Amino acid sequence: MKDLSKVIQRPLITERGSTLRIEKNQYFFEVTPAANKHEIKQAVELYFGVKVQSVRTMNMRGKIKRMGRFSGKRADWKKAIVTLAEGEIIDVFDNV
């Protein structure tokens, strides 16, 4: 994956994410499943202008959902937990 503009799909805002943002300066993102840790680090540093200390990734399996007698499956997706260097913040999350 060469195009860094397509690596980060959206920020994830959850209770756990808010707690980790305050305590450990970690931010959650939904990323493209084909992206690796190096590309995620480069994309966050490029678009948010911060220094990334580490990146952890996990593949999330899509849930099986039912609508009456019909069942389907949500798409699988990838989550990244980005730890920033001390003193760095991302302003997108502070407005929520």
C-alpha positions as CSV (number, residue, x, y, z in Angstrom):
1,M,0.0,0.0,0.0
2,K,1.7,3.1,-1.2
3,D,-1.0,5.8,-1.0
4,L,-0.9,7.1,2.6
5,S,-4.1,9.1,2.2
6,K,-6.1,5.8,2.2
7,V,-4.4,4.2,5.2
8,I,-6.5,5.9,7.9
9,Q,-10.2,5.5,7.4
10,R,-11.6,7.1,10.5
11,P,-10.8,7.8,14.2
12,L,-12.5,5.6,16.7
13,I,-14.1,7.3,19.7
14,T,-15.1,5.0,22.5
15,E,-15.0,5.1,26.3
16,R,-12.0,2.9,26.5
17,G,-10.3,5.1,23.9
18,S,-11.0,8.2,25.8
19,T,-9.5,6.7,29.0
20,L,-6.4,5.6,27.2
21,R,-6.0,9.0,25.5
22,I,-6.0,10.7,28.9
23,E,-3.8,8.2,30.8
24,K,-1.4,6.9,28.2
25,N,-1.6,9.3,25.2
26,Q,-3.0,6.5,22.9
27,Y,-5.4,7.1,20.0
28,F,-7.6,4.6,18.2
29,F,-8.0,4.5,14.4
30,E,-9.8,2.3,11.9
31,V,-7.3,1.6,9.1
32,T,-7.2,-0.2,5.8
33,P,-6.7,-4.0,6.4
34,A,-3.8,-4.1,4.0
35,A,-1.9,-1.4,5.9
36,N,1.1,-2.3,8.1
37,K,2.5,-0.6,11.2
38,H,5.1,1.4,9.3
39,E,2.5,2.9,6.9
40,I,0.1,3.7,9.7
41,K,2.9,5.5,11.6
42,Q,3.9,7.5,8.5
43,A,0.2,8.4,7.8
44,V,-0.4,9.7,11.3
45,E,2.8,11.7,11.4
46,L,2.1,13.2,8.0
47,Y,-1.6,14.1,8.4
48,F,-1.7,15.1,12.1
49,G,1.9,16.5,12.4
50,V,2.8,14.5,15.6
51,K,5.6,12.2,16.6
52,V,4.5,8.6,16.9
53,Q,6.2,6.4,19.5
54,S,4.6,3.0,18.7
55,V,1.7,1.4,16.8
56,R,-0.2,-1.7,17.7
57,T,-2.7,-3.3,15.3
58,M,-5.4,-5.9,15.5
59,N,-7.7,-7.5,13.0
60,M,-11.4,-7.3,14.1
61,R,-13.8,-9.9,12.8
62,G,-17.1,-8.7,11.5
63,K,-20.1,-9.6,13.5
64,I,-22.9,-11.9,12.3
65,K,-26.2,-10.0,12.3
66,R,-29.8,-11.1,11.7
67,M,-32.8,-9.3,10.2
68,G,-35.7,-11.6,10.9
69,R,-34.9,-15.0,9.2
70,F,-32.1,-13.6,7.1
71,S,-28.6,-13.5,8.4
72,G,-25.5,-11.6,7.1
73,K,-22.1,-10.7,8.2
74,R,-20.5,-7.3,8.7
75,A,-17.1,-6.7,7.0
76,D,-13.8,-7.5,8.8
77,W,-11.8,-4.5,9.7
78,K,-8.4,-3.5,11.2
79,K,-7.9,-1.3,14.3
80,A,-4.7,0.6,15.2
81,I,-3.7,1.9,18.6
82,V,-1.2,4.7,18.1
83,T,0.9,5.9,21.1
84,L,2.2,9.4,20.7
85,A,5.4,10.8,22.1
86,E,5.2,12.7,25.4
87,G,3.6,16.2,25.0
88,E,2.0,15.4,21.6
89,I,-1.8,15.6,21.1
90,I,-4.2,15.2,18.2
91,D,-6.8,18.0,18.2
92,V,-9.5,15.9,16.3
93,F,-10.2,13.9,19.5
94,D,-10.4,16.9,21.9
95,N,-13.6,18.3,20.3
96,V,-15.6,15.2,21.2
